[in-house]
Amino acid sequence: MQFKEGSGWKACYNEEKNLYTASFSADGLKLYEINKEIFDELKDCDDNNWHAQILIGKGRKLYMEVIDRCGPPYTIVFDEDYEKLCPWIKPEPVGETWPTEMTDAVVEVLECEKDNREQRRKKREKHPFLD
């Protein structure tokens, strides 16, 4: 595995799976699947945490912890395979984890979460008892 990291972020290229993933911490840990172009561009972000977060945030969200002043902390798992996709990091969910049904609803309604629709729909088709 090849890694790049800066202040508050880390990215990984897994040669075995030909997969690019990344994380950053801002009000909780966020995990993303990114592409090669984003991974390559992160080389210029060593001292620019904000730029790295913007780049990484263009990827497909896998996992998100929310720790803010609006209420108790909580975790949203967008892709239940996040541990397989990001074996290089071991997050510990904070607070309550959103139920699958609530995450499915958010992914279906919010345009910013559209990258997860296909994989979540396939999962529901495969395991209809989860509905």
Beta strands, then each sheet from edge to edge (+ up, - down):
strand 1: 2-6
strand 2: 9-14
strand 3: 19-25
strand 4: 29-34
strand 5: 60-66
strand 6: 74-77
strand 7: 96-97
sheet 1: 1+ 2- 3+ 4- 5+ 6- 7-
end
